[in-house]
Amino acid sequence: MRNSKAAVFVAWLLAAASGSLIGTARAGDAAPHLVQTLCQNCHGLDGVAVLPGAANLSGQQKEYLVEQLRAFRSGKRQNPQMSVIAKPLTDDDIENLALWYSSIKIRVETPK
Ligand code: HEC
């Protein structure tokens, strides 16, 4: 029993490492699963950063989010955390993540 559990875990790790678990979304799919597993701890599900130093993403321009994620993935933009996170993302993942965070409605108030 112990061994089969370990085998399942190793298989899961290998699948995750090869990107087959996190890279399965197609364009247009909602992103919450990816957001929950990969982004929420630092950027929040609602895009309000919970880690000091991480950016607020809610309501950000979709084009901007796509561009930054691609830049982290390619190495053009570097950050110890984001470079690792973005590396295995597919183009569809990036589209879906950008769609999620850009679709969150925000209200702004300028300082009085
Ligand atoms: C371990 C914490 C952590 C996780 C997890 C994380 N991020 Fe980040 N993210 C950061 C930090 C820190 C920055 C600021 C990077 C910098 O200073 O260049 C950042 C920056 C970004 C930016 C650039 C924002 C801007 O205004 O330029 C985007 C877009 C982004 N993250 C998206 C995501 C997405 C999508 C995920 C999930 C796939 C994710 N991040 C997961 C910590 C994290």
Boltz pocket constraint, residues with backbone or C-beta under 6 A from the ligand:
constraints:
  - pocket:
      binder: B
      contacts: [[A, 34], [A, 35], [A, 38], [A, 39], [A, 40], [A, 41], [A, 42], [A, 43], [A, 51], [A, 52], [A, 53], [A, 54], [A, 55], [A, 56], [A, 57], [A, 64], [A, 65], [A, 68], [A, 69], [A, 78], [A, 79], [A, 81], [A, 82], [A, 85], [A, 97]]
      max_distance: 6.0
